[in-house]
Amino acid sequence: MTRRLLHSGSILDADSGDIRAGDVVLEADRIVEVGIGLDGDEGVDCAGSLIVPGFIDCHTHVCFGPAGMDPLRVPRSARALSSVPALQTLLRLGVTTVRDAWGADAGVRLAITSGWIEGPDLLLSLRQVGTTGAIGDVWAPRTGTLDFFDDPSLPDPIFDGADAGRAAVRRMIRAGADWIKVTATGSMALGTGVHDLQLTFDELAAIADEAQRRGGRRVMVHAHGARAAELAARAGAASIEHGTYLDDAAVGAMVENGTWYVPTLSVTQSDPEHAPSGSAEAHRESMRLAIDAGVRIAMGTDCPVRPYSEALWELKHLAAAGLGDAGALRTATIDAARLLGLADERGEIAPGKRADLVILEGSALDCSDLEHRVRQVFHNGTEINR
C-alpha cells in the first residue's frame, strides 16, 4: 500500500490551537503516522505551509444554488443537478464533510459515495419539519397546493401535535435522514416571525425523543429568537441553528443542556448593510453571550444565502466575533466533528483518523483570507484536483 508523506510542514492541533513542525503519512483513506522524520513512498513538500484537518460545514444547502434559482419552482432534477457545482466548490475549498440543512435527498449522497459526482461526505436532514404555517409549510393560497415538492424522496414535513411529530420523524428516517431539522421560528430571509414560537415544548420533545429512539439520531433546530432557542435546548435539541437574537436565559439553557450553537454568521456579517435592520449587531451580541457562557460552537455557513465560494468567510466572522483564529478553526474541525458524532474518525490530524486534510500557504492561523491560501486538499486520502 502506498505511503504518501506530507513532510516539512507545520501541523495544527485543532483542539489546542497549537502548531508544531512535523510530517503526516497517509495510507489509503487514513492517517497512519504523525511525527518527525517519517518516511513514505511518495512525498508532498509542505515547507512553508500549514496542514489542517478538512473543514466541516454543519449547516449548508447543497441543492439550493446557483444564485437566483428558486428551488421551490424548478424541476426536481434541477435541484439535484445544481448540487454538482456546489459540492465541487466546497470540496475544492477544503470542506470535506457537510451536514445538509434541508434540500438534498438520499440520491445526492448515493451519487457521492458511488463516485458519480465529486463532493464532501454528506449528512442529510431532507426537509425541515414544522407545524402548520411554519416556514417549511410550502402552501399556495391561490391553488391550495400543500407541497410544491411532491417528491417521495423529500417527505411531507408538516405535523401538528406530539404524535404527528413522531410520525414526521419516521417519514424522514424512512427516506434516509441522518439528522432531523426542525423549524421553531420564522425566517429572517423571508422577513417573517423571527421571534415566533412555531411549536410547543411537547411537540419538540417528542421529535427529539423519537429521533433518539431511531438509531440515536439527533435534532437541529432553526431558531432565530431567544425563546425558541431556550425551548429547543430544554426539549433536547442537539444544536441551535442561527440564534440571531439570543439572551442570557437562552444561552443558560444551552449550557445547562449541552446544546451546541451553529451561528451561521455569514448571513448577517458578510454584507451587514443589507442584512435586516439591527441583525448584524444582535448576532454579534449573541456570539458574545454564548462565548462568555461557555456554549459549544460549531461552524455552519447557510450557503447559498451567501455563495458557496464564500464558505470559508464564516471562519473569519467567527474569529472576529470573539473566538480568535484558533477558536474559529476549532469550530470547523474537531468541534464540528463532535457535534456531528464523527470525532472518532475525523476533525483532527491523528493516526487512525480519516485522511481529510487541507494544506494552506503560510504557517499562520490567520482566517481572514483562507480561500486564497488553500493549496491542496485531500479527501479520504485522495488529492482533489483544484
C-alpha beads as a LAMMPS data file, in Angstrom:
LAMMPS data file: protein, C-alpha beads

386 atoms
385 bonds

1 atom types
1 bond types

-500.0 500.0 xlo xhi
-500.0 500.0 ylo yhi
-500.0 500.0 zlo zhi

Masses

1 110.0

Atoms # bond

1 1 1 0.000 0.000 0.000
2 1 1 1.413 3.374 -0.995
3 1 1 2.532 5.623 1.850
4 1 1 2.082 9.289 0.931
5 1 1 4.328 11.517 3.038
6 1 1 3.379 15.128 3.735
7 1 1 6.688 16.441 5.023
8 1 1 8.474 19.554 6.288
9 1 1 5.288 21.416 7.137
10 1 1 3.573 22.777 10.221
11 1 1 0.673 20.819 11.730
12 1 1 -2.333 22.303 13.521
13 1 1 -3.517 20.648 16.728
14 1 1 -7.174 21.514 16.198
15 1 1 -8.161 21.086 19.838
16 1 1 -5.464 23.242 21.440
17 1 1 -4.699 25.572 18.541
18 1 1 -1.009 24.751 18.856
19 1 1 1.195 24.480 15.769
20 1 1 4.168 22.143 15.603
21 1 1 6.604 21.079 12.912
22 1 1 6.100 17.569 11.615
23 1 1 5.204 15.051 8.942
24 1 1 1.964 13.205 8.186
25 1 1 1.771 9.805 6.478
26 1 1 -1.357 8.696 4.607
27 1 1 -2.269 5.173 3.525
28 1 1 -5.482 4.620 1.561
29 1 1 -8.129 6.756 3.305
30 1 1 -6.400 7.022 6.708
31 1 1 -3.730 8.944 8.534
32 1 1 -1.294 6.310 9.786
33 1 1 1.543 8.338 11.331
34 1 1 2.193 11.837 12.608
35 1 1 5.665 12.807 13.767
36 1 1 9.149 13.954 12.855
37 1 1 11.433 12.348 10.272
38 1 1 8.876 9.925 8.863
39 1 1 9.257 8.166 5.534
40 1 1 6.979 7.327 2.642
41 1 1 6.784 6.139 -0.959
42 1 1 5.571 9.478 -2.364
43 1 1 6.423 12.865 -0.959
44 1 1 4.464 16.132 -0.785
45 1 1 6.680 19.056 0.205
46 1 1 4.762 21.165 2.720
47 1 1 7.587 23.559 3.606
48 1 1 6.189 26.967 4.484
49 1 1 2.659 25.534 4.738
50 1 1 0.168 24.708 7.468
51 1 1 -1.564 21.311 7.456
52 1 1 -5.053 21.443 8.975
53 1 1 -7.921 18.946 9.198
54 1 1 -10.528 19.037 6.452
55 1 1 -13.204 21.607 7.222
56 1 1 -16.696 20.565 8.333
57 1 1 -19.742 22.692 7.476
58 1 1 -22.592 21.856 9.851
59 1 1 -25.240 23.916 8.062
60 1 1 -25.434 24.247 4.307
61 1 1 -27.922 23.613 1.491
62 1 1 -26.180 21.947 -1.432
63 1 1 -29.306 21.749 -3.647
64 1 1 -30.317 25.410 -3.382
65 1 1 -27.993 27.020 -5.912
66 1 1 -26.935 28.730 -8.043
67 1 1 -27.798 32.288 -7.046
68 1 1 -31.186 33.298 -8.387
69 1 1 -32.581 29.768 -8.636
70 1 1 -35.838 29.272 -6.744
71 1 1 -35.624 25.664 -5.530
72 1 1 -39.387 25.577 -4.986
73 1 1 -40.192 26.219 -8.637
74 1 1 -37.731 24.219 -10.705
75 1 1 -37.987 20.593 -11.823
76 1 1 -36.751 18.211 -9.157
77 1 1 -33.844 17.126 -11.368
78 1 1 -32.602 20.739 -11.464
79 1 1 -32.345 20.826 -7.682
80 1 1 -30.222 17.704 -7.601
81 1 1 -28.073 18.726 -10.561
82 1 1 -27.425 22.145 -9.022
83 1 1 -25.615 20.335 -6.209
84 1 1 -22.828 19.198 -8.557
85 1 1 -21.011 22.547 -8.851
86 1 1 -21.891 23.415 -5.238
87 1 1 -20.297 20.231 -3.926
88 1 1 -17.248 20.667 -6.127
89 1 1 -16.770 24.243 -4.919
90 1 1 -16.997 23.243 -1.267
91 1 1 -14.613 20.332 -1.672
92 1 1 -12.018 22.402 -3.507
93 1 1 -12.126 24.903 -0.625
94 1 1 -11.238 22.085 1.748
95 1 1 -14.746 21.380 3.089
96 1 1 -14.670 17.598 3.321
97 1 1 -17.834 16.940 5.367
98 1 1 -21.184 18.743 5.330
99 1 1 -24.486 18.436 7.136
100 1 1 -27.167 19.473 4.665
101 1 1 -29.774 21.555 6.471
102 1 1 -32.543 20.513 4.073
103 1 1 -32.920 20.153 0.324
104 1 1 -30.646 17.229 -0.573
105 1 1 -32.089 13.727 -0.732
106 1 1 -30.537 10.288 -0.394
107 1 1 -29.831 10.176 -4.131
108 1 1 -27.310 13.008 -3.832
109 1 1 -25.478 11.125 -1.090
110 1 1 -25.557 7.947 -3.199
111 1 1 -24.059 9.821 -6.157
112 1 1 -21.146 10.992 -3.994
113 1 1 -20.451 7.645 -2.325
114 1 1 -20.701 5.861 -5.686
115 1 1 -18.198 8.241 -7.265
116 1 1 -20.644 9.551 -9.866
117 1 1 -20.056 13.112 -8.681
118 1 1 -17.369 14.736 -6.581
119 1 1 -18.201 16.129 -3.172
120 1 1 -17.724 16.117 0.596
121 1 1 -19.159 13.399 2.797
122 1 1 -22.829 14.301 3.169
123 1 1 -25.153 14.027 6.168
124 1 1 -28.842 14.530 5.354
125 1 1 -31.855 16.097 7.035
126 1 1 -34.047 16.001 3.861
127 1 1 -36.789 18.520 4.843
128 1 1 -37.253 20.959 7.716
129 1 1 -40.149 19.611 9.716
130 1 1 -42.548 22.061 11.333
131 1 1 -46.125 22.801 12.256
132 1 1 -48.898 24.063 10.006
133 1 1 -47.989 27.546 8.802
134 1 1 -44.317 27.197 9.716
135 1 1 -41.649 28.068 7.151
136 1 1 -41.470 24.505 5.873
137 1 1 -45.181 24.565 5.058
138 1 1 -44.944 25.350 1.348
139 1 1 -48.528 26.320 0.646
140 1 1 -50.017 28.408 -2.171
141 1 1 -53.257 30.188 -1.248
142 1 1 -54.287 30.631 -4.890
143 1 1 -54.275 26.927 -5.718
144 1 1 -54.365 25.328 -2.309
145 1 1 -51.275 23.309 -3.196
146 1 1 -49.892 21.884 0.022
147 1 1 -46.455 20.839 -1.128
148 1 1 -44.641 22.215 -4.156
149 1 1 -42.046 19.455 -3.877
150 1 1 -44.410 16.481 -4.220
151 1 1 -41.374 14.228 -4.033
152 1 1 -41.305 10.928 -2.075
153 1 1 -37.554 11.310 -1.529
154 1 1 -38.281 14.560 0.384
155 1 1 -41.288 13.538 2.517
156 1 1 -44.089 15.719 3.853
157 1 1 -42.584 17.692 6.780
158 1 1 -45.755 19.176 8.310
159 1 1 -47.197 17.977 11.606
160 1 1 -49.367 19.201 14.470
161 1 1 -49.143 17.582 17.884
162 1 1 -46.575 15.330 19.515
163 1 1 -47.710 12.077 17.907
164 1 1 -47.771 13.667 14.457
165 1 1 -44.276 14.990 15.156
166 1 1 -43.099 11.441 15.808
167 1 1 -44.647 10.373 12.511
168 1 1 -42.794 13.167 10.687
169 1 1 -39.517 11.925 12.157
170 1 1 -40.315 8.403 10.982
171 1 1 -41.028 9.649 7.454
172 1 1 -37.666 11.411 7.288
173 1 1 -35.746 8.431 8.619
174 1 1 -37.503 6.084 6.195
175 1 1 -36.233 8.297 3.349
176 1 1 -32.657 8.316 4.642
177 1 1 -32.278 11.229 7.089
178 1 1 -29.248 11.268 9.377
179 1 1 -30.486 14.332 11.285
180 1 1 -33.917 15.816 11.922
181 1 1 -34.204 19.528 11.084
182 1 1 -36.979 21.381 12.935
183 1 1 -38.148 24.975 12.483
184 1 1 -39.058 26.766 15.710
185 1 1 -39.244 30.352 14.379
186 1 1 -39.918 32.152 11.145
187 1 1 -37.288 33.091 8.594
188 1 1 -35.064 36.143 8.577
189 1 1 -34.602 35.707 4.822
190 1 1 -38.381 35.887 4.380
191 1 1 -38.668 38.646 6.960
192 1 1 -41.340 36.860 8.986
193 1 1 -41.729 35.698 12.566
194 1 1 -38.128 35.538 13.757
195 1 1 -39.281 35.840 17.378
196 1 1 -42.251 33.485 16.996
197 1 1 -42.600 30.131 18.721
198 1 1 -43.963 27.870 15.992
199 1 1 -44.291 24.684 18.030
200 1 1 -44.759 23.564 21.621
201 1 1 -42.332 22.038 24.092
202 1 1 -44.235 18.734 23.969
203 1 1 -44.048 18.648 20.164
204 1 1 -40.316 19.282 20.058
205 1 1 -39.557 16.950 22.966
206 1 1 -41.446 14.168 21.181
207 1 1 -39.449 14.761 17.999
208 1 1 -36.147 14.706 19.886
209 1 1 -37.149 11.520 21.710
210 1 1 -38.295 9.771 18.527
211 1 1 -35.093 10.719 16.712
212 1 1 -33.025 9.330 19.591
213 1 1 -35.053 6.111 19.629
214 1 1 -34.356 5.626 15.926
215 1 1 -30.638 4.865 15.874
216 1 1 -29.562 7.676 18.186
217 1 1 -30.352 10.397 15.681
218 1 1 -30.447 13.975 16.881
219 1 1 -32.270 17.198 16.173
220 1 1 -31.057 20.523 14.758
221 1 1 -33.413 23.445 15.359
222 1 1 -33.773 26.566 13.246
223 1 1 -34.317 29.267 15.883
224 1 1 -33.579 32.960 15.474
225 1 1 -35.284 34.211 18.627
226 1 1 -34.226 33.667 22.227
227 1 1 -37.430 31.990 23.446
228 1 1 -37.352 29.437 20.641
229 1 1 -33.685 28.681 21.309
230 1 1 -34.380 28.271 25.042
231 1 1 -37.344 25.978 24.391
232 1 1 -35.327 23.900 21.912
233 1 1 -32.443 23.463 24.332
234 1 1 -34.751 22.328 27.126
235 1 1 -36.626 19.962 24.779
236 1 1 -33.486 18.074 23.784
237 1 1 -32.160 19.751 20.632
238 1 1 -28.555 18.905 19.813
239 1 1 -27.921 22.246 18.105
240 1 1 -29.461 25.676 17.672
241 1 1 -29.090 26.989 14.122
242 1 1 -28.682 30.761 13.581
243 1 1 -29.554 32.004 17.084
244 1 1 -29.503 35.605 15.892
245 1 1 -31.264 37.081 18.932
246 1 1 -30.094 35.087 21.961
247 1 1 -30.228 36.353 25.536
248 1 1 -28.878 35.230 28.919
249 1 1 -31.749 32.816 29.545
250 1 1 -31.297 31.182 26.149
251 1 1 -27.545 30.660 26.447
252 1 1 -28.019 29.477 30.029
253 1 1 -30.413 26.786 28.835
254 1 1 -27.981 25.807 26.084
255 1 1 -25.115 25.380 28.575
256 1 1 -27.320 23.504 31.039
257 1 1 -28.459 21.037 28.371
258 1 1 -25.220 20.711 26.388
259 1 1 -26.788 22.276 23.304
260 1 1 -24.453 23.385 20.516
261 1 1 -24.649 26.708 18.694
262 1 1 -24.241 26.877 14.899
263 1 1 -24.481 30.661 14.378
264 1 1 -24.180 30.918 10.566
265 1 1 -22.706 34.406 10.947
266 1 1 -22.230 34.847 7.205
267 1 1 -25.956 35.561 6.909
268 1 1 -25.590 38.861 8.773
269 1 1 -21.861 39.618 8.752
270 1 1 -20.795 39.162 5.116
271 1 1 -22.942 42.080 3.938
272 1 1 -24.223 43.780 7.109
273 1 1 -25.525 46.852 5.297
274 1 1 -28.103 44.702 3.518
275 1 1 -28.945 42.425 6.435
276 1 1 -32.251 43.029 8.266
277 1 1 -32.046 46.115 10.436
278 1 1 -30.140 45.507 13.655
279 1 1 -29.487 41.841 12.927
280 1 1 -25.731 42.152 12.406
281 1 1 -25.249 43.780 15.799
282 1 1 -27.669 41.388 17.510
283 1 1 -25.875 38.379 16.019
284 1 1 -22.506 39.562 17.328
285 1 1 -24.049 40.147 20.758
286 1 1 -25.488 36.608 20.689
287 1 1 -21.992 35.311 19.984
288 1 1 -20.583 37.305 22.896
289 1 1 -23.195 35.913 25.256
290 1 1 -22.614 32.361 24.019
291 1 1 -18.827 32.581 24.318
292 1 1 -18.980 34.130 27.791
293 1 1 -21.406 31.437 28.950
294 1 1 -19.303 28.590 27.551
295 1 1 -21.708 27.395 24.862
296 1 1 -20.067 24.956 22.459
297 1 1 -19.903 26.357 18.917
298 1 1 -19.613 24.620 15.542
299 1 1 -19.202 26.130 12.083
300 1 1 -22.074 26.366 9.604
301 1 1 -22.408 28.683 6.612
302 1 1 -26.054 28.539 5.463
303 1 1 -24.811 28.678 1.862
304 1 1 -26.142 29.660 -0.617
305 1 1 -27.568 32.577 1.367
306 1 1 -24.024 33.640 0.562
307 1 1 -22.313 31.959 -2.427
308 1 1 -20.692 28.577 -1.901
309 1 1 -17.389 30.175 -2.938
310 1 1 -17.582 32.266 0.263
311 1 1 -17.931 29.273 2.601
312 1 1 -14.638 29.941 4.388
313 1 1 -15.699 33.517 5.160
314 1 1 -17.619 32.009 8.062
315 1 1 -14.307 31.325 9.794
316 1 1 -13.168 34.936 9.647
317 1 1 -16.541 36.029 11.036
318 1 1 -16.258 33.536 13.901
319 1 1 -12.741 34.744 14.640
320 1 1 -13.815 38.394 14.637
321 1 1 -16.847 37.648 16.827
322 1 1 -14.618 36.629 19.719
323 1 1 -13.254 33.140 19.065
324 1 1 -9.958 34.242 17.514
325 1 1 -8.342 32.344 14.674
326 1 1 -7.544 29.188 16.633
327 1 1 -11.056 29.050 18.069
328 1 1 -12.630 29.590 14.671
329 1 1 -10.608 26.756 13.163
330 1 1 -11.623 24.506 16.050
331 1 1 -15.326 25.138 15.269
332 1 1 -14.765 23.901 11.703
333 1 1 -12.726 20.835 12.633
334 1 1 -12.756 18.881 15.899
335 1 1 -15.725 20.686 17.468
336 1 1 -17.829 20.298 14.321
337 1 1 -16.913 16.608 14.321
338 1 1 -18.006 16.343 17.956
339 1 1 -21.381 17.904 17.205
340 1 1 -21.942 15.533 14.291
341 1 1 -20.857 12.473 16.262
342 1 1 -17.861 11.934 13.983
343 1 1 -14.951 12.815 16.271
344 1 1 -13.774 9.204 16.427
345 1 1 -12.710 9.395 12.796
346 1 1 -12.299 12.993 11.659
347 1 1 -11.755 16.573 12.779
348 1 1 -8.107 16.309 13.799
349 1 1 -4.768 15.117 12.469
350 1 1 -4.049 11.883 14.318
351 1 1 -3.244 8.252 13.449
352 1 1 -6.338 6.255 12.555
353 1 1 -8.385 9.297 11.578
354 1 1 -9.759 9.770 8.091
355 1 1 -7.262 11.391 5.723
356 1 1 -9.206 14.621 5.216
357 1 1 -6.582 17.366 5.122
358 1 1 -6.058 20.877 3.813
359 1 1 -2.644 22.357 3.086
360 1 1 -2.610 26.136 3.480
361 1 1 0.032 28.500 2.152
362 1 1 1.913 30.005 5.067
363 1 1 2.029 28.734 8.644
364 1 1 -0.151 31.418 10.287
365 1 1 -3.556 30.661 11.809
366 1 1 -4.994 33.811 10.193
367 1 1 -8.557 33.110 8.945
368 1 1 -9.032 36.406 7.110
369 1 1 -8.222 35.099 3.620
370 1 1 -8.379 31.316 3.849
371 1 1 -9.935 30.682 0.434
372 1 1 -6.848 32.141 -1.235
373 1 1 -4.459 30.139 0.947
374 1 1 -5.807 26.689 0.089
375 1 1 -3.014 24.921 -1.777
376 1 1 -4.015 21.255 -1.684
377 1 1 -6.976 19.254 -0.409
378 1 1 -7.055 15.551 0.477
379 1 1 -10.420 13.844 0.897
380 1 1 -10.391 10.242 2.129
381 1 1 -6.705 10.152 1.214
382 1 1 -7.221 11.244 -2.404
383 1 1 -5.871 14.574 -3.588
384 1 1 -8.612 16.762 -5.053
385 1 1 -7.919 18.326 -8.444
386 1 1 -8.305 22.043 -7.780

Bonds

1 1 1 2
2 1 2 3
3 1 3 4
4 1 4 5
5 1 5 6
6 1 6 7
7 1 7 8
8 1 8 9
9 1 9 10
10 1 10 11
11 1 11 12
12 1 12 13
13 1 13 14
14 1 14 15
15 1 15 16
16 1 16 17
17 1 17 18
18 1 18 19
19 1 19 20
20 1 20 21
21 1 21 22
22 1 22 23
23 1 23 24
24 1 24 25
25 1 25 26
26 1 26 27
27 1 27 28
28 1 28 29
29 1 29 30
30 1 30 31
31 1 31 32
32 1 32 33
33 1 33 34
34 1 34 35
35 1 35 36
36 1 36 37
37 1 37 38
38 1 38 39
39 1 39 40
40 1 40 41
41 1 41 42
42 1 42 43
43 1 43 44
44 1 44 45
45 1 45 46
46 1 46 47
47 1 47 48
48 1 48 49
49 1 49 50
50 1 50 51
51 1 51 52
52 1 52 53
53 1 53 54
54 1 54 55
55 1 55 56
56 1 56 57
57 1 57 58
58 1 58 59
59 1 59 60
60 1 60 61
61 1 61 62
62 1 62 63
63 1 63 64
64 1 64 65
65 1 65 66
66 1 66 67
67 1 67 68
68 1 68 69
69 1 69 70
70 1 70 71
71 1 71 72
72 1 72 73
73 1 73 74
74 1 74 75
75 1 75 76
76 1 76 77
77 1 77 78
78 1 78 79
79 1 79 80
80 1 80 81
81 1 81 82
82 1 82 83
83 1 83 84
84 1 84 85
85 1 85 86
86 1 86 87
87 1 87 88
88 1 88 89
89 1 89 90
90 1 90 91
91 1 91 92
92 1 92 93
93 1 93 94
94 1 94 95
95 1 95 96
96 1 96 97
97 1 97 98
98 1 98 99
99 1 99 100
100 1 100 101
101 1 101 102
102 1 102 103
103 1 103 104
104 1 104 105
105 1 105 106
106 1 106 107
107 1 107 108
108 1 108 109
109 1 109 110
110 1 110 111
111 1 111 112
112 1 112 113
113 1 113 114
114 1 114 115
115 1 115 116
116 1 116 117
117 1 117 118
118 1 118 119
119 1 119 120
120 1 120 121
121 1 121 122
122 1 122 123
123 1 123 124
124 1 124 125
125 1 125 126
126 1 126 127
127 1 127 128
128 1 128 129
129 1 129 130
130 1 130 131
131 1 131 132
132 1 132 133
133 1 133 134
134 1 134 135
135 1 135 136
136 1 136 137
137 1 137 138
138 1 138 139
139 1 139 140
140 1 140 141
141 1 141 142
142 1 142 143
143 1 143 144
144 1 144 145
145 1 145 146
146 1 146 147
147 1 147 148
148 1 148 149
149 1 149 150
150 1 150 151
151 1 151 152
152 1 152 153
153 1 153 154
154 1 154 155
155 1 155 156
156 1 156 157
157 1 157 158
158 1 158 159
159 1 159 160
160 1 160 161
161 1 161 162
162 1 162 163
163 1 163 164
164 1 164 165
165 1 165 166
166 1 166 167
167 1 167 168
168 1 168 169
169 1 169 170
170 1 170 171
171 1 171 172
172 1 172 173
173 1 173 174
174 1 174 175
175 1 175 176
176 1 176 177
177 1 177 178
178 1 178 179
179 1 179 180
180 1 180 181
181 1 181 182
182 1 182 183
183 1 183 184
184 1 184 185
185 1 185 186
186 1 186 187
187 1 187 188
188 1 188 189
189 1 189 190
190 1 190 191
191 1 191 192
192 1 192 193
193 1 193 194
194 1 194 195
195 1 195 196
196 1 196 197
197 1 197 198
198 1 198 199
199 1 199 200
200 1 200 201
201 1 201 202
202 1 202 203
203 1 203 204
204 1 204 205
205 1 205 206
206 1 206 207
207 1 207 208
208 1 208 209
209 1 209 210
210 1 210 211
211 1 211 212
212 1 212 213
213 1 213 214
214 1 214 215
215 1 215 216
216 1 216 217
217 1 217 218
218 1 218 219
219 1 219 220
220 1 220 221
221 1 221 222
222 1 222 223
223 1 223 224
224 1 224 225
225 1 225 226
226 1 226 227
227 1 227 228
228 1 228 229
229 1 229 230
230 1 230 231
231 1 231 232
232 1 232 233
233 1 233 234
234 1 234 235
235 1 235 236
236 1 236 237
237 1 237 238
238 1 238 239
239 1 239 240
240 1 240 241
241 1 241 242
242 1 242 243
243 1 243 244
244 1 244 245
245 1 245 246
246 1 246 247
247 1 247 248
248 1 248 249
249 1 249 250
250 1 250 251
251 1 251 252
252 1 252 253
253 1 253 254
254 1 254 255
255 1 255 256
256 1 256 257
257 1 257 258
258 1 258 259
259 1 259 260
260 1 260 261
261 1 261 262
262 1 262 263
263 1 263 264
264 1 264 265
265 1 265 266
266 1 266 267
267 1 267 268
268 1 268 269
269 1 269 270
270 1 270 271
271 1 271 272
272 1 272 273
273 1 273 274
274 1 274 275
275 1 275 276
276 1 276 277
277 1 277 278
278 1 278 279
279 1 279 280
280 1 280 281
281 1 281 282
282 1 282 283
283 1 283 284
284 1 284 285
285 1 285 286
286 1 286 287
287 1 287 288
288 1 288 289
289 1 289 290
290 1 290 291
291 1 291 292
292 1 292 293
293 1 293 294
294 1 294 295
295 1 295 296
296 1 296 297
297 1 297 298
298 1 298 299
299 1 299 300
300 1 300 301
301 1 301 302
302 1 302 303
303 1 303 304
304 1 304 305
305 1 305 306
306 1 306 307
307 1 307 308
308 1 308 309
309 1 309 310
310 1 310 311
311 1 311 312
312 1 312 313
313 1 313 314
314 1 314 315
315 1 315 316
316 1 316 317
317 1 317 318
318 1 318 319
319 1 319 320
320 1 320 321
321 1 321 322
322 1 322 323
323 1 323 324
324 1 324 325
325 1 325 326
326 1 326 327
327 1 327 328
328 1 328 329
329 1 329 330
330 1 330 331
331 1 331 332
332 1 332 333
333 1 333 334
334 1 334 335
335 1 335 336
336 1 336 337
337 1 337 338
338 1 338 339
339 1 339 340
340 1 340 341
341 1 341 342
342 1 342 343
343 1 343 344
344 1 344 345
345 1 345 346
346 1 346 347
347 1 347 348
348 1 348 349
349 1 349 350
350 1 350 351
351 1 351 352
352 1 352 353
353 1 353 354
354 1 354 355
355 1 355 356
356 1 356 357
357 1 357 358
358 1 358 359
359 1 359 360
360 1 360 361
361 1 361 362
362 1 362 363
363 1 363 364
364 1 364 365
365 1 365 366
366 1 366 367
367 1 367 368
368 1 368 369
369 1 369 370
370 1 370 371
371 1 371 372
372 1 372 373
373 1 373 374
374 1 374 375
375 1 375 376
376 1 376 377
377 1 377 378
378 1 378 379
379 1 379 380
380 1 380 381
381 1 381 382
382 1 382 383
383 1 383 384
384 1 384 385
385 1 385 386
